[in-house]
Amino acid sequence: MITGEIKNKIDQIWDTFFVAGITNPITVLEQMTYIFFMKMLDDKQLQEEDNARDWDCEVKNPTFLVGQMWHNPETNNDVPYESMRWSVFRHTGPENMFNMVRTNVFEFIKHIGTGEESAYSRYMKNAIFLIPNARTLTKVVDGVDALDMNNRDAMGDVYEYILGKMAASGTNGQFRTPRHIIRMIVELMEPTPKDYICDPAMGSAGFLVEAVKYIKENYETAFYASEDIQHIKTSMINGYDTDQTMLRIGAMNLMLHDVTAPELAWRDSLSEQNEDLSCYSLIMANPPFAGSLDKGNINKKILAFANTTKTELLFLAQFVRSLELGGRCASIVPDGVLFGTSKAHVAIRKEIVDNQQLKAVISMPSGVFKPYAGVSTAVLIFTKTNCGGTDKVWFYDMKADGFSLDDKRSPISDNDIPDVVKRYHNLDAEETRSRKEQSFMVSVDDIRANDYDLSINKYKEIERVKVEYEPVSELLELLDKIEAEYVKGYGELAKMLEE
């Protein structure tokens, strides 16, 4: 949890960009990310140098080579590594610092290609430094310098706060699933240090970061076992996106949560370039929907599951394809996926119900993604078996998520999320619940009989209470009485006015 003081510092840095004319929130975040990275590189080496002095040894694979020069391929000049360190250039005066950062340091971080930094730096090729002048850079550097980049938990919270500001600014908010919804899904899926986790539409890596945080909280010893540490920092986390800006932001987000070399790729998950097959044990995602693709660009192996151009159906097909046997998936889908009547809609639902094991359908209120979208959504949870196994499906009608369902999304006391998580992890107790209640079980036979419709309203029983009204004669008598009183009052008023 970040303090009000740190929030104020971040707000001041944010405002500095706006004053300088950089008003696109995602551009602000991207430029802040570059500055963060510059400081992280130096802070990391300073820490390694302190440790080396304590143990009387040398720093292994330092980023900044002492006494050596770096060749800048853009300017064709040689620059001392030391001069590009944060702890050095920030004390050289505004103009000198601006020239050093814009000309050399920024190019340096674009060309780092080895070591733990590669997950972030490999997506820097097309990056552009947009901070316009020395005054703006000085204010930003001073603000970032006041943050403790060595405290990864605190910096993770800082970065998520910045991501929240990006969403709150009303631009590019579609990149960010609300954090409490992500947390709910992670708690439902309970990731472990042994998982291979993927988000094929990762955006700013919210699901991947939250999975790492969950593992840190629940598997503390995993961060002391060398095999687990290596897996957590590298092969455990996998993510794709078609936007290199989001890959840079997502990689930084993961780095600030101690995942230094995740498997991230610039990839269209629905195209032929995605060869993933039976390789992940857990997928958590909020893939893009309300979009259609050119069928010629879609992976033919995905089309075998559902012959469609609708992204929300294609992603579900890709999830089935890329999960290993026993792998679990939790995906946010628009309500149309649950009850659409096209051949493709029915086909993908049939695939998940008949050939895999559908476990749960959690309907979320339509205001969850406001103010950016009012679409109704649900969470589908299933396990890949390739041999069926769906017996009973758990349905939950979430009516509140702890925030008002209008555009303001103000915190409120009503919140079904703790109940969702608690009940999902105790499904045996749900067997006896009536379909008149907020959650209940539905047999697979009922689902098949309803053409694989997965909308909760198809199965929920509405309790109707008979209302007894007065006889018509009594109502007419009452109306006569009211009319008489009105006429009497009107007459008295008219008489008073005449006097």
Secondary structure, DSSP 8 states (H G I E B T S, - for coil): ---HHHHHHHHHHHHHHHHTT---HHHHHHHHHHHHHHHHHHHHHHHHHHHHHHTT---SS-SS-TT-EEEETTTTEEEEGGGGSHHHHTTS-HHHHHHHIIIIIHHHHHH--SGGGHHHHTT-TT------SHHHHHHHHHHHHTS-TT-HHHHHHHHHHHHHHHHHTTSSGGG---HHHHHHHHHHH---TT--EEETT-TTTHHHHHHHHHHHHH-GGGGTSHHHHHHHHTTTEEEEES-HHHHHHHHHHHHTTT--S-EEEE--TTSTT----S-EEEEEE----S-B--GGGS-HHHHTT----BHHHHHHHHHHHHEEEEEEEEEEEETHHHH--SHHHHHHHHIIIIISEEEEEEEE-TTTTTTT----EEEEEEE--SS----EEEEEE---EEE-SSTT--EEEEE-HHHHHHHHTTGGGGTT--TTSSEEEEEHHHHHHTTT---GGGT------------HHHHHHHHHHHHHHHHHHHHHHHHHHH-
